[in-house]
Amino acid sequence: MKYARFEQFVIGLATLAVLALAVVASHDASSAKTEIIAGVLLLVVLAAAVHFGRKGGLAAAIGASAIYTLLSVPAMTAEGGVTSHALLLLVMRVATYGVVGIIGGEACGRLRHFLLRFSNSETFDEWSRLFNERYASAALDKALSTFSRYDHIFTVILVRVAPSLTADLGPQKVRTIVRGVAGYLRGDLRMIDEVARLDDGRFFVLLPNTPGQGGAIVAARVVVGIRELLGARDESVTVKSFNPTDDLPALTALADEIRATGDMDDQVWSGAYSSAGASDRNPALPTASSAPGPSTLNMSTAAAPDGSTKQ
């Protein structure tokens, strides 16, 4: 089952429920308007949670709670004071928006990830539990094609953790660091943002419908968060952002690079990047001795022309 179908099913079912609520509420003129608006607000929160995940659901829940509270105040004060029943109803509505927006958004994000992983395990990196380079290549190619045809803007962020941070660590500790960074990225970004781990250890983020300025803000926030997470110095975790308006040659070069390496045999990459002889694809962040060469590892600094990236 594709997540898009699940999304359409949930929103369609919720829409029918709101319409049914409107029909029932119409028999009570005193509360019909408020109940219908409350149902519509819940539908908006649900749609945001299903499509954008926890962050979108939280924002929608806050907005819906504020609107419902403003609508409820005149009705409560008109009765000569705030009754316990009216206050309880308000609290229940706000709590419902919060549960649907936050918990529902988180659940939907996890479900989307699971469905994508279940449908095609070849596009997932087992160590980070993110998408892998093959998926990143397809996503970037699609974004570039859409920009070329329809001028749909996007931003790509590359995060690089210095090999020195993991050079003296065992495989299990490296796995913990990789998954920690992956979890931070997945939790900090929107559900519609694509997050992957490339074969050279860099983390790849594609932000749809995000201009360069917005992408630079996200990049700055992300790198600070990862540095704090790892307790690393500024030079140990670096980030660059690219957008097709300013950095099209660099994005094209990146697309060519990861498309080429994504087609290589898994055994080649496993041998190049495994510090412990593991058979997993790309099991550790690259070290200075295991890196395949500057043409791959240094793309984040060498592929883009001077002044075309933001840190």
N, C-alpha and C positions, 0 to 999 in steps of 0.2 A: 504494500500500500504506500503510495506516495504521500508525503506530508501535505502537498498542495491540496490533494483531495480531502484529506482529513480536515484541513483548515476550512475548506468550502463547506464540508458537512457540518462542522461545529457551528460556524456562523449562520448557515442556513437554518439549522435546527433552533438556534437561539432567536433568530428573526421570527420564526413561526411562533415560538413561545411568547415573544413580546406582542405579536399581533393578537394571540389568544388572550393575553392579559389586557390588552386594550379593549377587546370586546367585552370581557367580564367587568372591567372597571367602568365601562360606559353606563352601566346600570346604576351606578352610585355617583351622581353628578358632583357631590361635595368633594370626593377624593379622586375622581377620574383623571383630572389633569396631572396631579402630582404623581399618581401611580404610573401613568403612561410615561411621563418624563423619567421617572425612576427606572422603568424597564428599558427605555431607550439608552439611558446612561450606562446601565449594566451591559447592554449589548455593545456599546462603544468600548467599554473596558475589556470585555471578553475578546473583541476583535483585535484590539491593540496587543493583548497578551498572547493571542494565538499567532499573530503575524510578527510582532516585534520582540516577543519574549518578556522576561522579567522587567527590564528597564522601561520598555514601552508600556507594559501593564501598570507599573507603578505610577508613571506620569499620568496615564489615563485615569487611574484610581484617585489620585490627588485632585485632578480637575473635576471628576464626577462628584467626589465628596463635597468639594467647595460649591459646585452648582446646586446640588441637592440641599445642602445646608442653607444656602441663600433663599431657595424656594420654600423651605420649611419654616423659616423664621416668621414670616407674616401670618401663616396659618396658625402657628402655635401661640403667638402673641394676641391674635384676634379672639381667642377663647378666654382671655383674662389672665393668662399666665401659662408658663410652661408646665404641662402635666407630665407625670412620670411615664405615661403611655407614649406620649409624643416624643419624649426624650429617648426612651428605649427604642422606638422605631427608627429614630435618627441614627442612634449608635449601631443598630443592626444593619442599616443600609450602608453606612460608612465601612463597617467591618466586612460586609459582603463584597464591596468594591475592592477593598484591600486584599482579601483572600483570593478573589478571582484574578485581580491584576498581578499580584506578587507571586503567590503560590502557583496559580494557574499558568502564569508566564514562565516560571521556572520549569514546571512540569512539561509544558509544551516545547521548551527549548531542549530538554533532555529527550523527549520523544522524537523530535525532528532529527537530533543527532543519531539516535538509535535506529530510526527507520533508514536513514542514509547509509549507516554502517551496515545494516542488515542487507540492504539491497545491493551493495557493492563493496565488499570488504577490501578490494584491491585499491581503493582510494583512501584508505586510512593508514595512519602511522601508529603502530601498536605502542611505541614507547611514549608518545605524547598524547595519544588518543584524540589527536586532531586529524584533519585531512592531510594527505601527503602531497608530495611534489606533483604527482600525476593529476590530482584534482586541482591543485593550484594552477597548473599549466592550462587546463581546460577552462577554468574560471577566468583567468587573465585573457586568454584568447577570445573568449566570449565578450568580455568587457571592452576590449579593444575594438572588436568588430561592431559592437553596439554603438560605441563612441563614433566610429568612422561613418556609420550609416545614419544615426539619429542624434548625434552630439550628446548622448547621455553621459554625464560627467561621473567620474569615480576617482578614488584615491587608493593607492597601494602603499602600505607601510611595511618596511623590512626591519626586523629587530634582530640584532646580533649580540650574542653573549660571548665574551672573550674566552677562547680555549683555556686560558690560564686559570679560570675559575674551576674547571673540572679536571685539569691535567693530572692531579694527584689523587683523584677520587676513584673508588671502585664503581663497577657497573650499577649496582643498586642505588648508590648515592646519586649517581648521574641521572638515573631514571627518575628519582625523586625530584631533582632540580628541574628536569625537563617537564615533568608533569605539573610541577608547581607553577612554572611560567605559563604553561599551556592553560592551566585552570584559571590563572589570573586573567589572561587574555580573553578567554571564553566568557568569564563572568563579567568583565568590565565592558565588553562590547555588545552591540545589539545582536539580536538573533539573526537578522538578515545579513550581517557582516560575515564574510568567509574568513576562517582562520585555518592556516595549514603550517606544517613544518617541512621545510625543504631538506633535501638530502645532505646539504652542507651544514645543517644545524641552525640556519636562520629561521625565524618565524615570519610567516607571510600573512598579511592581513589585507583583505580587499573590502573597501567601504563603498557600497553602491550609493549613487546619488549624493556624493559628498565632494564639494569643491576643494581645491587645494588648501585654502585657508582653514577650512573646517578639519581637513585631514591633518594639517600641521598641529592643530590644537589637540587632536586625539593622540597623535604621535608623541607630543610633549608629555601628555598625561600618562600615557602607557609606559614610557621609558622611566619616568620618575617612580611609578608604582613597582616596576620590576626591580629597579635598583634597591628600593626599600625592602622588597620581598627577599632578595638575595643578600642584602647587606653589602652590596657591591659599590665600588667607586664609579664615578661618572664614565671613565674611559673603558670600564669593563662591560658596560651595557650601552650599546649605541643604537640609534634608530634613524631611519631616513624615510621620507615620504615622497611619493611621486604622483603627479596627476597628468593626464594626457594633454591638457592645455599647455603646460609649461615643460613637461618632461617626456614627450612622446618618443624621442629616440631612445632614452634610457628604458622606458617601459617596453619598447619593441625589442631591445637587446635582452632585457630580462626574460621576456616571453620566449625568445629564441633559445636562451640558455637553459631554462628549466624544461622546455619542450625536448631539448636534446638529451639532457641528463635523465629525464623521466622515462625515456625509451631504453635506457641501458639495462642490462641484465641485473636482477636483484643480487646475484652472487657477487658481482663486481663491487657493488656498493657496500654489501655486507662485509667483504674483506677489507675495503678501504677504511671503513668507519668503525669497525668493531675493535675495541681495545681489549676484549676478553674472549674473542673467538666465538661469540654468540652467533646464532644463525639468523637472528632477527634482522630485518632491514633497518639500517641506520640507527643502531642501538644507542649511540652516545653522541654528545656534542663533539665536533671534530677537535683534535688536538693539533699542535703544530707539526708533529711527525706523521699524523695520519691523513692530513689534508691532501686532496688530489692536486692542488696547485693553485697559483694565484688567479688563473682565469676563472675558476669556479668560486673560490672563497671570497675573493675581493670584488665581486661584481657590485656589491653595495657601495663600494667607494670608487671603483674604477669605471663602471659602465656609464654613469651619469656625467654629463658635462659639468664643468665648474659653474657653481651658482644655480644649478638646476634642482638641487635637493635641499631639504630643510631638516634641521636637527633640533 
